[in-house]
Amino acid sequence: MLKKLEAIVGATGCAVEEFKASIGPLRGKPSVDEAVALFRANPLRWFRDARGPYLWCQQLTNGRVYHTDDIGIYVGDRPIGYVERFSVTKDTRTARIGHIAVAKGLEGKGLGYVIAHALRLGLVANYQVTTIIFAEDHTDYEAAGYPAFFTRLGATMVVEQAGYRPVWHWK
């Protein structure tokens, strides 16, 4: 079986050793710098749900909405970030995200940007999403810098309902 995988991987131009390393489990708690480097090298590899590696939901509710599991992002046992309370609407090809964050102590390292872009790749590949709506519900929204973060991503602020916190559309 390994020889067959090596042949397939070799045919796609990927280094066999790199492929073997990418599918092997990482146990323990790497240093912060090691974890950040591994995450940046292949962000989607580290997306997890309660069962293990993240499985993108393929079951529709009412034929319209994919209700997805929360994503925890861990390199070994070291938390990197989270994406919580999100769903994807099939007809409009939109994803609505309730909370996106980096783990405590990792703020200001550009990891939120990496998480958002990796999430976008996964959503486009699995659901053909064209718009991500960030409906961030963090209690310290302003102090945590969410408006500045969404602006840096290139998202547009949209007031869906007067008197409520705006959402951010990222196309």
N, C-alpha and C positions, 0 to 999 in steps of 0.2 A: 504493500500500500504506500509506504514512504517513497519508494522508487517512482511510483506513478505520480504522486504529488510533486516530487522533484522534477519530473519531466514536464508536468503542466506549468509549474512555476518557472522553470527554465525557459519554456516556450513563450511566456509572457514577458521575459526580460527582467524578472525580479531575481535577486540573488537568493540562492537556496538557503544559505545560513541566516539571512535576514528574515526570510519567511518562517523558518523553524523558530527563530527567536520570537517572532511576532505572535505565534500561536501558543507558545508555552506559557504556563501560569507563572505569575510573579507572586512569590510568597513573602511575608514579612512586611516591614515598614522601611522603604528606602528613605534616604535623606530628602529633605525638601528640594534641594537642587536636582537630585537624581529624578525625583518624581515629576518635577516640572519639566525637565528635559525629555523624559519618556512620554509625558502627556503631549507636549508640543510636537513631538515626532509623529505621533499617530493618535490623535484625540479620540476618535470614535472607538478605538480598541478598549478604552477604559470606561465606557458607558456601561452601567450596571443597573439591574433592577433587583427585586427581592430574591429572585431565583438564580442570578448569576449574570453572565453577559446579557446586555440589553437586547430584547427581542421586540422588534417594531410590530405593534398590534396590527392584525389583519382582519379583525372582526368588526363589522359595522353595527352600530346601534340604530335602529329605525331606518336602516339602509342609507344613512347619511353621515354619521359621526363615528370616528375612531376615538374611543376613550382610551388613552394610553396610560401606561404605568409611569410613575415618577422615575426620573433618572438620577442615580447617584453616580458620581464620577470618582473612581478610586484607582490609584496606582498602587497595587499591592493592598496594604491596609491603610494607606495614607489618603484621606479625603482631599479632593481637588475642587469639587463644586457640585451643584445640584440644579436640576430643572424639574419643577413640580407643577402639578395641577394644569396639565395641558391636554388639549384635544385637537383633532383635525376634522374639518368639515369637508366632505368629499366634493359636493357640488360647487362650492366657492373656492376650493383648493386653498383654504386658509388654515393656519394653525394658531391656536390661542394659548398663550403661555401665562400661567398665573404667577410664577416665581422663578427667577434665574439668579444664581449667586455663586460666588467662589467661596471656598472654605475659609473660615476665620484664620487670619494670619497670612493669607495669600493675596489679599487685596493689593491693587496697584502694580501688579506684575504683568498685566495684559492678558490674564487667563480668561476673564469674562468674555473678551473679544474672541479668543480661540474657542471657548465653549459655544458661543453664539454661532460662529461660522461652522463648526462641526455639526451642531444641531441642524443648522440650515441644510447642510449636505445630506444628512440623514432624512430629513423631511422631504426634500426634493426627490431623492432617490426612491423612497418608499411610498410617498403619497402624491408626488408631483405638485407639492405646495408652491404657490406663487407669492403668497403674502403671509408673513408671520406677524401676529398681533400680540404685542407685549402688554398684558393687563396686570402689570406688577402690583402685588398686594403687600409688599414689605411695609411694616409699620414705620420704619425710619426712611421712607422713600427719598426724601430730599437729602437728608444727612448722609445716606448711603451712596448718594451720587447717581441715582438711576436716570434722572433727566439728562445729565451730561453723558452718561454711558450710551443711552439710546441715540442721542444726537451724534456721537462719534461713530456709531454703527451706520448712520445714514437713515435712521428711522424718522418718520414724520409724526408729530404729535397730533392726535385727533380727539376732539371732545365728543364722546358718544352720547353723554347725558349730562345736561347742565347740573352743576352742584356736585359732581363726582370727579374723581381723579381721572385725568385723560389717559388714553391708551396710546400706544406707539405702533404705527404700521411700518413694517420693514419689507420692502419688495426687492 
